[in-house]
Amino acid sequence: MAELMIRTARHTIRVAAQPKRVYQLIADVNRWPQIFDPTVSVEHLGYAGSGERVRVWELVGGDVHSYVSHRELNPVRTQVRFRQEGTPDPVASMGGLWLVLPKGNGALVTLDHYYRVVDDNPADAEWLAAAIDRNSRAMLAALRETAELDTELDALWLSCEDSVDIDGDARDVYDFLARAEDYPQRLAHVDRVLLAEEVFGIQHLETDIRTPDGAVHSTATVRVCFPETHIVYKQTRPPAIMRAHTGVFVVRGLPTGVRVTAQHTVLLRREAMTGPLGAEFGATQDARVAVREVLRAFSLGTLGRAKAFAEARRPVWASGPQR
């Protein structure tokens, strides 16, 4: 049987930032969902020396694909090699290299891919080449945009979480959170939800959200659901003030009851500082405070309703012994 053809792709971009800074953004896979539009979520699976294994959920052509990536980090050469396992059809194998080199006062970033296509199918090869080209260009453009923020990045980055303890069952809490189609009837800040779930556990949502000032924002979101434990999500069309918004609902059992946590990570747009998007805030710090307050209101509103839902379904005898 003939060996499958090895195909290659190379994409490059100039970045007006120091190579070390650019490399750090590539190496820190925890920030990928906020930096790179195609990346929905990343989960660490283990470390070995300079290597790591991560599971990545990624948008390809509008669909969510999952694979495990082996990454070898080399800060001296400012490069990251990667090799994927468990790649979905039509990918037979996939690997590549990120390389950052000094260029003038900035850096030149190269992203290489080498891959094989199942059965060397010409139509699949054409589709995959187009998908690699589209995602690579998007990722490099986003990397440049983020790296060139330089010291502004920390001011525009916001992470927060809120938790509620519930005297109920984890299955009921998770069920409440997973049934996004019921949000308009259950949550005061959600006006409309259009849900598509062609693959179980992968949800695509279009949502109209009402902020405390009465404004309505239409957003698009991808959610990956892990029954009874957690739901990770990424807004693929976030509110205008946000460059990126990702989050996770975590349901964790306690000795008695359940703790549910809503976590958010937001990358504000630079315009939040002085441009039209930030006119109502006046400064980045004010924008951070305002966004945090809105996210806290949404989180506690959702978790509070989840608490009421789960505790209402708890059997009466569960709260104490029968007499």
Backbone hydrogen bonds, N-H to C=O, Kabsch-Sander energy under -0.5 kcal/mol:
donor,donor_aa,acceptor,acceptor_aa,energy
7,R,5,M,-0.6
7,R,115,Y,-3.3
9,A,113,H,-2.1
11,H,111,L,-1.8
13,I,109,V,-1.8
15,V,107,A,-2.9
17,A,15,V,-1.9
21,R,18,Q,-0.5
22,V,18,Q,-2.0
23,Y,19,P,-2.9
24,Q,20,K,-2.2
25,L,21,R,-1.4
26,I,22,V,-1.6
27,A,23,Y,-2.8
28,D,24,Q,-2.0
29,V,27,A,-1.7
31,R,28,D,-1.7
32,W,29,V,-1.2
34,Q,31,R,-0.8
35,I,31,R,-1.8
36,F,32,W,-3.1
37,D,35,I,-0.6
39,T,36,F,-0.8
40,V,38,P,-0.6
40,V,57,W,-2.7
41,S,57,W,-1.4
43,E,55,R,-2.5
45,L,53,R,-3.2
46,G,53,R,-1.1
48,A,51,G,-2.4
51,G,48,A,-2.4
52,E,71,R,-1.9
53,R,46,G,-2.5
54,V,69,S,-2.2
55,R,43,E,-3.0
56,V,54,V,-0.5
56,V,67,Y,-3.0
57,W,41,S,-2.6
58,E,56,V,-0.5
58,E,65,H,-3.0
59,L,38,P,-3.4
60,V,58,E,-0.5
60,V,63,D,-3.3
63,D,60,V,-1.7
65,H,58,E,-3.2
65,H,63,D,-0.6
67,Y,56,V,-1.8
68,V,85,E,-2.1
69,S,54,V,-3.3
70,H,83,R,-3.4
71,R,52,E,-2.9
71,R,69,S,-0.6
72,E,81,R,-2.7
73,L,50,S,-2.3
73,L,71,R,-0.6
74,N,79,Q,-2.4
78,T,74,N,-0.6
79,Q,74,N,-2.0
80,V,98,W,-2.1
81,R,72,E,-2.2
82,F,96,G,-2.2
83,R,70,H,-2.0
84,Q,94,M,-2.8
85,E,68,V,-3.2
91,V,88,P,-2.3
92,A,90,P,-0.6
92,A,116,R,-2.7
93,S,116,R,-1.2
94,M,84,Q,-0.5
95,G,114,Y,-2.3
96,G,82,F,-2.3
97,L,112,D,-1.6
98,W,80,V,-2.8
99,L,110,T,-2.4
100,V,78,T,-2.4
101,L,108,L,-2.5
103,K,106,G,-2.0
106,G,103,K,-2.5
107,A,15,V,-2.7
108,L,101,L,-3.1
109,V,13,I,-2.8
109,V,107,A,-0.5
110,T,99,L,-2.8
111,L,11,H,-3.1
112,D,97,L,-2.9
112,D,110,T,-0.5
113,H,9,A,-2.5
114,Y,95,G,-2.5
115,Y,7,R,-2.6
116,R,93,S,-2.0
118,V,90,P,-2.7
120,D,117,V,-2.4
121,N,118,V,-1.7
125,A,121,N,-2.7
126,E,122,P,-2.3
127,W,123,A,-2.3
128,L,124,D,-2.9
129,A,125,A,-2.4
130,A,126,E,-2.0
131,A,127,W,-2.2
132,I,128,L,-2.8
133,D,129,A,-2.3
134,R,130,A,-2.6
135,N,131,A,-2.7
136,S,132,I,-2.6
137,R,133,D,-2.2
138,A,134,R,-2.0
139,M,135,N,-2.7
140,L,136,S,-2.6
141,A,137,R,-2.1
142,A,138,A,-2.1
143,L,139,M,-2.5
144,R,140,L,-2.4
145,E,141,A,-2.3
146,T,142,A,-2.5
147,A,143,L,-3.0
148,E,144,R,-2.3
149,L,146,T,-1.3
150,D,146,T,-0.5
150,D,147,A,-1.3
152,E,149,L,-2.4
153,L,150,D,-1.4
155,A,151,T,-0.5
156,L,152,E,-1.6
157,W,153,L,-0.9
158,L,266,V,-2.9
160,C,264,H,-2.2
162,D,262,A,-1.9
164,V,260,V,-2.2
166,I,258,V,-3.7
168,G,166,I,-1.6
172,D,169,D,-0.5
173,V,169,D,-1.9
174,Y,170,A,-2.8
175,D,171,R,-2.3
176,F,172,D,-2.0
177,L,173,V,-2.0
178,A,174,Y,-2.8
179,R,175,D,-1.6
180,A,178,A,-2.1
182,D,179,R,-1.7
183,Y,180,A,-1.7
185,Q,182,D,-1.1
186,R,182,D,-1.3
186,R,183,Y,-0.5
187,L,183,Y,-3.6
190,V,187,L,-1.3
191,D,189,H,-0.6
191,D,208,D,-2.8
192,R,208,D,-1.1
194,L,206,E,-2.6
195,L,193,V,-0.5
196,A,204,H,-2.3
199,V,202,I,-0.6
202,I,199,V,-2.5
203,Q,201,G,-0.7
203,Q,223,R,-2.8
204,H,196,A,-2.8
205,L,203,Q,-0.5
205,L,221,T,-3.1
206,E,194,L,-1.8
207,T,219,T,-2.8
208,D,192,R,-2.2
209,I,207,T,-0.6
209,I,217,H,-3.0
210,R,189,H,-3.1
211,T,209,I,-0.6
211,T,215,A,-2.9
214,G,211,T,-2.7
217,H,209,I,-3.0
219,T,207,T,-3.2
219,T,217,H,-0.6
220,A,237,R,-0.9
221,T,205,L,-2.7
222,V,234,K,-2.8
223,R,203,Q,-2.9
224,V,232,V,-2.9
225,C,201,G,-3.1
225,C,223,R,-0.5
226,F,230,H,-2.6
229,T,226,F,-2.3
230,H,226,F,-1.8
231,I,249,F,-2.1
232,V,224,V,-2.3
233,Y,247,G,-2.6
234,K,222,V,-2.3
235,Q,245,H,-2.7
236,T,220,A,-1.3
236,T,234,K,-0.8
237,R,220,A,-1.9
242,M,239,P,-2.1
243,R,267,L,-3.5
244,A,267,L,-1.6
246,T,265,T,-2.6
247,G,233,Y,-2.2
248,V,263,Q,-1.7
249,F,231,I,-2.5
250,V,248,V,-0.5
250,V,261,T,-2.6
251,V,229,T,-3.7
252,R,250,V,-0.6
252,R,259,R,-2.8
254,L,257,G,-2.5
258,V,166,I,-2.8
259,R,252,R,-3.1
260,V,164,V,-2.5
261,T,250,V,-2.4
262,A,162,D,-2.9
263,Q,248,V,-2.7
263,Q,261,T,-0.6
264,H,160,C,-2.9
265,T,246,T,-2.6
266,V,158,L,-3.4
267,L,244,A,-2.3
268,L,156,L,-3.2
268,L,266,V,-0.6
269,R,241,I,-2.5
272,A,269,R,-2.2
273,M,270,R,-2.3
274,T,270,R,-0.6
275,G,271,E,-0.7
278,G,271,E,-1.1
278,G,275,G,-1.2
279,A,276,P,-0.8
281,F,278,G,-1.4
282,G,278,G,-3.0
287,A,283,A,-2.2
288,R,284,T,-2.8
289,V,285,Q,-2.3
290,A,286,D,-2.6
291,V,287,A,-2.8
292,R,288,R,-2.6
293,E,289,V,-2.3
294,V,290,A,-2.0
295,L,291,V,-2.8
296,R,292,R,-2.5
297,A,293,E,-2.1
298,F,294,V,-2.5
299,S,295,L,-2.9
300,L,296,R,-2.8
301,G,297,A,-2.0
302,T,298,F,-2.5
303,L,299,S,-3.2
304,G,300,L,-2.3
305,R,301,G,-1.7
306,A,302,T,-2.2
307,K,303,L,-2.3
308,A,304,G,-2.1
309,F,305,R,-2.4
310,A,306,A,-2.7
311,E,307,K,-2.6
312,A,308,A,-1.7
313,R,309,F,-0.9
314,R,311,E,-0.6
318,A,315,P,-1.5
319,S,316,V,-1.3
320,G,317,W,-1.2
